[in-house]
């Protein structure tokens, strides 16, 4: 006679502190009791295929891989203690059974428990639910996961939900997949409601508080998004979370990690997705996963397979999203052997997160799980924009747009939504007859100032947008210079308000751990009018040269440098120069004698990119001195009328001169190589509000 799991639970009376633990599970439970503290247990769920005309979510499988690699190689989880449920194996009953048997049955006080879910979410009967592999009719109540977490014998648990519950009929938001089910559910599985009641009764949860950490990919009124295209398919939240935890060193507390993570995700989604956190105040000083990293340094990649003595496979798990999407072959990674010798590897090929590499030192010893740092970052010299065509464009409009974009030197490819990662979208407002054209960000939010007049021909509209396309490409190039996680310079940079209400400190890994961790205070949501400044501490033995870029939501880049005679006064006619931070000293930008920068409109996400180099930006300064425009009240800031030229000058100033280089076939390699030991590119993200 067949018997369902829930019937079995009821018949056994939920004995042995679990709900129907098999004898094998009991043995594992008893073994766990004798194991050294603390044990680390994880249950990772990712559902990609649903059937019944529900669009797939291929990034959910990548989420599970990202979390598993992070837990194994960064936080020391054992393979046997990580259970994964993916695809059709991730039914509602399978998820609940695994939670009961793998987590509740085995975890004891002081142990660390991680539960991760990636997939569709929805609502039904006023409750939030997750859609399982067996469809909407077998949806899993989020409440049941939260209740089971309260049954754990340990308070050191983290629940990560890369899903959202706001019904969304459209599968894409811009070029990003939506992780919300298209509609609200009318009926819930009665067994789910019974299961919740049984948990409350059997475990006497009436007066038991939940003391763990709950991280949600988005606020209740928002939707969670999945990266769509070739590099990579992954949840935006999971990718940013795991990438941050790979690089953060030492392990950050929740109070430090969450403001950074929230603003990072918001910068990729134009505030349409902002992570939410639910935790007791006492947990703010704990690490997000309740455990510290097993290694003293973060990393850009891990070794996953040894092919032969010289060739290996790596996962590029620690690279920022913008870097990964453009990471070129011939880039180099390295690690330090126990003898102190640095061993280098060169990337031979890459597909998404996965790459094949070759050891440049034949005598080196390697093992799976070895963490690697960036050494040489290589990009193709001809990087262009990837433009997506919105689904509201007709076939004729797509043909005309593709042919027009082909004539623009800064556009590398034109694709349809979902085909690959894009930098922007061309869209139409209104009908084909009366509509006008505009640019959207990759997440579908309008780019300020790009909307044209009614009855505009699509070819004319694209030509009108050419200057904004150039600015978008300039921003893309600047983002590729961010390397605060992997820079070889010893630098600490602090963005602070004058009243010390808002503070964010970032330091390079060369000195990570020596003076505390990267920090952020009050989430860096800055009111208009807030006065800010930068404090730069140069711990190098030589001076460093600094330039600051300010990228607003209106895509009008601003730049700060200085004048030799008076670093904060642009009113005289002497040539511009980079700001100099002397060796072993601290400096303030702008100089306090001439006031400070005031946060101004427009509202929304703002990025400041601060670049410090061993070299004084000769090509960049030549262009700046040839054409400059002051920005209103903030007289220390220049409005860049030629941002793409300036961005390319930055690349020219920072690149490594490799001379004439050829590949094995004798062809000249056309690429830019950047030595991570020569510059630091810091990225500060904050939100401006009224």
Secondary structure, 3 states (H helix, E strand, C coil): CCCCHHHHHHHHCCCCCCCCCCHHHHHHHHHHHHCCCCCEEEEEEECCCCCCCCCCCCHHHHHHHHHHHHHHHHCCCCHHHEEEEEHHHCCHHHHHHHHHHHHHCCCCCCCEEEEEEECCEEEECCEEEEEECCEEEEEEEHHHHHHHHHCCCCCCEEEEEECCCCCCCCCEECCEEECECCCCECCCCHHHHHHHHHHHHHCCCCCCCCCCEEEECCCCCCCCEEECCCCCCEEHHHHHHHHHHHHCCCCCEHHHHHHHHHHHHHHHHCCCCCCEEEECHHHHHCECCCCCCCCCCCCCEEEEEECCCCEEEEECCCCCHHHHCCCCCCCEEEEECCCCCEEEEEEEEEECCEEEEEECCCCCCCCCCCEEEEEEEEEECCCCEEEEECCCCCHHHHHHHHHHHHCCCCEEEEEECCCCCCCEEEEEECCCCCCEEEEECCCCCECCCCCCCCCCCHHHHHHHCHHHHHHHHHHHHHHCCCCCCCCCCCEEEEEEECCCCCEEEEECCCCCCCCCCCEEEHHHEEECCCEEEEEEEECCCCCEEEEEEEECCCCCCEEECEECCCCCCCCCCCCEECEEECCCEEEEECCHHHCCEECCCCCEEEEEEEEEECCCCHHHHHHHHHCCCEECCEEEEEECCCHHHHHHHHHHHHCCCCCCCECCCCCECCEEEEECCCEEEEEEEEEEEC
